[in-house]
Amino acid sequence: MEYRFSSRIAGLKSSAVRDILKLTQGKEMISFAGGLPAEELFPLDAVKQAADRIFQAGPRALQYGLTEGYLPLREQLCGRMADKGMRVAPDEMILTTGSQQAIDLIITVLTEPGDTILVERPTYLASLQVFALHGLKVIAAESDEFGMIPESAAELIREHKPKLMYAVPTFGNPTGRVWSLERRIKMLELCKAGGMLIIEDDPYGAIKFNANETFPTLFSLNGEAQNGCVIYTSTFSKIVAPALRTGWAIGDSRIIRMMAKAKQAADLHSSTIDQQILHQLLKGFDLEGHIAVISMEYGKRMSEMDAALRRAGGGQLRWVKPQGGMFLWMELPDGLDAETLLRCAVQKGVAFVPGSSFYGDQPQRNTARLNFTYNEASRMEQGVARLMEAIGEFTVRS
Ligand SMILES: Cc1ncc(COP(=O)(O)O)c(C=O)c1O
């Protein structure tokens, strides 16, 4: 039988790193590729105890639940959001299967194929996949260490009249950058003037290496959820564990209701077991303390990666030390294509994600994203040594 796949899926690019890792299965590999949290820091016992508590309450724990998500967890999350200056009611929130599903649902309810979306250059790979699947035209504004450049965005908005903007303003993926307050305000103004809705994706905002720094979200700067131009999404994946597959979105209740309708069609609801575990966890566990511990450890690992790169002769590479999040974004020597480098690096037992994966078009090919949260110091050091050896082969040859 000949399967006639939809043009949307047939045209979707698969991730370069997945393809390469498939070829190298079985090899001892140090991976800086995935956005993986450190497993040894997962709150395993607290999650186990939370799960025990929900099962002790009887068979009800196994029943179908609401599409919008488990209400007691939504109520707790409303409290957490209020602490960050985002005041919402439970009917202005929906729980999703990771924030990835929130992005997909927002795009489902607010766009038609052919609509245009404004993003940063570069931006989160799996959001680009969602936009491609929905047939959106992606336009990308330039960005620098202060975030999206308003002049570049303004020109694109004038020319293409996008319907939406998607952004990760705090510790972005892949760059780890934080938008300055000035840029946040400017981009809000530009989007409002252009009648655009903003999808603010914030999986990493809590993971900051200087606990005293605060970064107001676009949502909080904009004010109310009702009639607001920002729909905000975040997740438990990076601050508790990704396997619990629980994210949330907040925004105007009309958008949330539409998302719930689309979610019914997609999966009825996300796992209520996971949501109940998180509810129990938030009742008896010091999540803020846990976030402080992981942030401190990730800050240490980032410094170790930074130091290992310097020691290994990283003078020919350029990167800015991230102040939070999970990724270090690097520029390789001019003319060195990161996809070519990856093939060589994988032979030496180290993987990373070539930067080209994070561009809608015209990728800057000499860029790479390195995750610093997953590996402990000795593996980090070894991985960096392997990477530098691979880079050395190209710089010697050229
Ligand atoms: C920017 C960004 N958004 C969304 C997600 C999706 O996370 P999850 O679906 O696990 O909540 C990720 C995951 O790495 C991410 O980096």
The ligand as an ORCA input file, in Angstrom:
! r2SCAN-3c Opt
* xyz 0 1
  C      11.181     26.943     24.836
  C      10.472     25.677     25.148
  N       9.138     25.664     25.112
  C       8.441     24.555     25.374
  C       9.085     23.372     25.708
  C       8.243     22.154     25.948
  O       8.386     21.652     27.230
  P       7.326     20.661     27.877
  O       6.387     20.228     26.803
  O       8.126     19.551     28.430
  O       6.624     21.459     28.906
  C      10.480     23.328     25.764
  C      11.187     22.077     26.050
  O      12.364     21.944     26.036
  C      11.199     24.523     25.470
  O      12.522     24.565     25.473
*
